[in-house]
Amino acid sequence: MGNQDEMSRQIANIKNLKMVNIYHLFGEDAPVLGILAYYQDKTINLCNADPHFQELFDKLVEVYAKESEYTYAEIIADEETQRILDLACDFPTDKYEKRLAKYEEAKAPLFLPRAFSHAYVMPIVKFVCEALYRQKQETIRFEETVRQWFGQGMLDAVVMDRPMQLSFMIHETTEDTYEVTVRNVLKLGNLLKLTIRFGDRGVSASYSDIMFGFQGELLLHITEGQVTVSHLLKELGEIVETYEKGCELAEGFDPTERTKELMGAENMEWKSYRLPWGDMVLLGRQDGELCQVYASRDRGVDVSRGTCFRDLIREDGDQARFGVLAFRLYEREDVTEVHLLGLGYPGNAIWREKYAGKYFDLKR
């Protein structure tokens, strides 16, 4: 851990960039990518197998964007490296402003995450509960609606033929990370605890209960060509369920029109995938950019988590996918609001500095 912290500090202090070289190890078609940078009187050289590779790439794009503007700065880079860096920097403020032209900034959100997170968190919780009841040779059926108030509420269910109520509490610990506690799962008084994280590449959920010794990991992994769900469930340390499945394509689904507008993807063709817990993932490609939407709906509110990437190396690859923007859009008949989210590494520095963390309401 100490070495990782030291490497992060070294990357954070990069300035006075003199040379950058982005290259393929073992030939142009090889999957291993490397970056060599010379700055001040120091060098750094990482490949994409290193956990700090994306962090380094992100920092070099940021420094290159700032220092290449100076007339006295001479940053040495071959043609391909310069093309990649220029492409990463080619998303200035005016492009973001154009996509937000129908919105006005709000000082505080109308849609508080703790009041609406159940829309995309609780379907996953229900899916996990169903898996646990299967292990006990029982079935649980949930009512479609969720009774909740600002992250606390009740799930109405029928176990076999017995009505049940499972109380729950959702707590957002960091942006897009939620700690969930569900009471009365499998037995009165039993606690099921989950940590659910939504990210640019998918969703992860880890969970455990108190009385029966269940532990599990649920992963949704999103790539351009496939959306897969994997599940590993243990009882008292023994594996009782494990699988990995690709999600099937679903016909006739597109993101909402306002989601498309924010992504600059009004004319994009979309592929849609229905997840085992009912939500949708929608993917589209246009002009070297990949757009991704995680869509949920609850009682008249559409919630869309949109992310847009730009491919810098290969159109069919995942080696240098560069984040352009990320948001969560709340749409109700009477009001629409977008929350601008942070980008993982690597991502656009202008977005990170000027937009992430802000709220915008649709102009009336």
Solvent accessible surface area in square Angstrom, and as a share of the most:
residue,aa,sasa,rsa
1,M,172,0.77
2,G,52,0.50
3,N,133,0.68
4,Q,85,0.38
5,D,57,0.30
6,E,93,0.42
7,M,47,0.21
8,S,36,0.23
9,R,132,0.48
10,Q,54,0.24
11,I,3,0.01
12,A,62,0.48
13,N,102,0.52
14,I,5,0.02
15,K,109,0.46
16,N,82,0.42
17,L,8,0.04
18,K,80,0.34
19,M,46,0.21
20,V,2,0.01
21,N,46,0.23
22,I,12,0.06
23,Y,63,0.24
24,H,50,0.23
25,L,48,0.24
26,F,176,0.74
27,G,42,0.41
28,E,146,0.66
29,D,128,0.66
30,A,13,0.10
31,P,97,0.61
32,V,40,0.23
33,L,4,0.02
34,G,0,0.00
35,I,1,0.01
36,L,50,0.25
37,A,0,0.00
38,Y,73,0.28
39,Y,3,0.01
40,Q,52,0.23
41,D,123,0.64
42,K,114,0.48
43,T,85,0.50
44,I,9,0.05
45,N,87,0.44
46,L,19,0.09
47,C,38,0.23
48,N,48,0.25
49,A,86,0.67
50,D,43,0.22
51,P,105,0.66
52,H,16,0.07
53,F,3,0.01
54,Q,55,0.24
55,E,35,0.16
56,L,0,0.00
57,F,3,0.01
58,D,6,0.03
59,K,39,0.17
60,L,1,0.01
61,V,6,0.04
62,E,36,0.16
63,V,10,0.06
64,Y,17,0.06
65,A,34,0.26
66,K,100,0.42
67,E,26,0.11
68,S,52,0.34
69,E,137,0.61
70,Y,98,0.37
71,T,141,0.82
72,Y,176,0.67
73,A,29,0.22
74,E,149,0.67
75,I,30,0.15
76,I,123,0.62
77,A,25,0.20
78,D,75,0.39
79,E,156,0.70
80,E,80,0.36
81,T,0,0.00
82,Q,88,0.39
83,R,101,0.37
84,I,3,0.01
85,L,1,0.00
86,D,64,0.33
87,L,56,0.28
88,A,2,0.01
89,C,38,0.23
90,D,70,0.36
91,F,3,0.01
92,P,52,0.33
93,T,42,0.24
94,D,95,0.49
95,K,77,0.33
96,Y,2,0.01
97,E,90,0.40
98,K,162,0.69
99,R,48,0.18
100,L,12,0.06
101,A,63,0.48
102,K,112,0.47
103,Y,12,0.05
104,E,94,0.42
105,E,101,0.45
106,A,20,0.15
107,K,210,0.89
108,A,67,0.52
109,P,27,0.17
110,L,105,0.52
111,F,3,0.01
112,L,58,0.29
113,P,34,0.21
114,R,134,0.49
115,A,12,0.10
116,F,36,0.15
117,S,0,0.00
118,H,10,0.05
119,A,6,0.05
120,Y,3,0.01
121,V,0,0.00
122,M,0,0.00
123,P,28,0.18
124,I,0,0.00
125,V,0,0.00
126,K,31,0.13
127,F,24,0.10
128,V,1,0.00
129,C,0,0.00
130,E,63,0.28
131,A,0,0.00
132,L,0,0.00
133,Y,3,0.01
134,R,113,0.41
135,Q,41,0.18
136,K,67,0.28
137,Q,152,0.68
138,E,43,0.19
139,T,93,0.54
140,I,14,0.07
141,R,147,0.54
142,F,25,0.10
143,E,79,0.36
144,E,162,0.73
145,T,75,0.44
146,V,6,0.04
147,R,116,0.42
148,Q,38,0.17
149,W,189,0.66
150,F,61,0.26
151,G,1,0.01
152,Q,100,0.45
153,G,19,0.18
154,M,57,0.26
155,L,1,0.01
156,D,39,0.20
157,A,4,0.03
158,V,33,0.19
159,V,1,0.00
160,M,103,0.46
161,D,121,0.63
162,R,113,0.41
163,P,114,0.72
164,M,37,0.17
165,Q,95,0.42
166,L,0,0.00
167,S,34,0.22
168,F,8,0.03
169,M,100,0.45
170,I,12,0.06
171,H,113,0.50
172,E,58,0.26
173,T,63,0.37
174,T,87,0.51
175,E,91,0.41
176,D,7,0.03
177,T,19,0.11
178,Y,2,0.01
179,E,69,0.31
180,V,2,0.01
181,T,45,0.26
182,V,0,0.00
183,R,115,0.42
184,N,26,0.13
185,V,0,0.00
186,L,28,0.14
187,K,115,0.49
188,L,134,0.66
189,G,36,0.34
190,N,1,0.00
191,L,38,0.19
192,L,0,0.00
193,K,103,0.44
194,L,3,0.01
195,T,21,0.12
196,I,0,0.00
197,R,122,0.45
198,F,10,0.04
199,G,32,0.31
200,D,23,0.12
201,R,73,0.27
202,G,11,0.11
203,V,11,0.06
204,S,31,0.20
205,A,1,0.01
206,S,36,0.23
207,Y,10,0.04
208,S,41,0.26
209,D,11,0.06
210,I,112,0.57
211,M,97,0.43
212,F,53,0.22
213,G,24,0.23
214,F,0,0.00
215,Q,104,0.46
216,G,7,0.06
217,E,80,0.36
218,L,3,0.02
219,L,84,0.42
220,L,6,0.03
221,H,96,0.43
222,I,4,0.02
223,T,41,0.24
224,E,52,0.23
225,G,67,0.64
226,Q,97,0.43
227,V,0,0.00
228,T,20,0.12
229,V,1,0.01
230,S,30,0.19
231,H,4,0.02
232,L,60,0.30
233,L,0,0.00
234,K,67,0.29
235,E,41,0.18
236,L,142,0.71
237,G,51,0.49
238,E,123,0.55
239,I,101,0.51
240,V,58,0.34
241,E,31,0.14
242,T,88,0.51
243,Y,56,0.21
244,E,127,0.57
245,K,123,0.52
246,G,42,0.40
247,C,19,0.12
248,E,144,0.65
249,L,103,0.51
250,A,21,0.17
251,E,153,0.69
252,G,83,0.80
253,F,80,0.33
254,D,83,0.43
255,P,8,0.05
256,T,42,0.25
257,E,110,0.50
258,R,87,0.32
259,T,0,0.00
260,K,16,0.07
261,E,49,0.22
262,L,6,0.03
263,M,1,0.01
264,G,28,0.27
265,A,0,0.00
266,E,92,0.41
267,N,140,0.72
268,M,16,0.07
269,E,155,0.70
270,W,32,0.11
271,K,120,0.51
272,S,5,0.03
273,Y,12,0.04
274,R,112,0.41
275,L,4,0.02
276,P,72,0.45
277,W,26,0.09
278,G,37,0.36
279,D,11,0.06
280,M,16,0.07
281,V,0,0.00
282,L,4,0.02
283,L,6,0.03
284,G,5,0.05
285,R,71,0.26
286,Q,55,0.24
287,D,135,0.70
288,G,23,0.23
289,E,21,0.09
290,L,2,0.01
291,C,1,0.01
292,Q,9,0.04
293,V,1,0.00
294,Y,14,0.05
295,A,25,0.19
296,S,7,0.05
297,R,153,0.56
298,D,24,0.13
299,R,138,0.50
300,G,37,0.35
301,V,10,0.06
302,D,36,0.19
303,V,3,0.02
304,S,3,0.02
305,R,19,0.07
306,G,0,0.00
307,T,1,0.00
308,C,0,0.00
309,F,5,0.02
310,R,23,0.08
311,D,14,0.07
312,L,2,0.01
313,I,27,0.14
314,R,83,0.30
315,E,119,0.53
316,D,124,0.64
317,G,10,0.10
318,D,62,0.32
319,Q,21,0.09
320,A,4,0.03
321,R,7,0.03
322,F,2,0.01
323,G,3,0.03
324,V,2,0.01
325,L,4,0.02
326,A,0,0.00
327,F,3,0.01
328,R,12,0.04
329,L,0,0.00
330,Y,1,0.01
331,E,19,0.08
332,R,97,0.35
333,E,181,0.81
334,D,88,0.45
335,V,20,0.11
336,T,4,0.02
337,E,0,0.00
338,V,0,0.00
339,H,10,0.05
340,L,4,0.02
341,L,9,0.04
342,G,29,0.28
343,L,17,0.08
344,G,41,0.39
345,Y,122,0.46
346,P,3,0.02
347,G,2,0.02
348,N,5,0.03
349,A,20,0.16
350,I,53,0.27
351,W,6,0.02
352,R,74,0.27
353,E,111,0.50
354,K,105,0.44
355,Y,9,0.04
356,A,31,0.24
357,G,49,0.47
358,K,74,0.31
359,Y,61,0.23
360,F,22,0.09
361,D,23,0.12
362,L,41,0.20
363,K,107,0.45
364,R,236,0.86
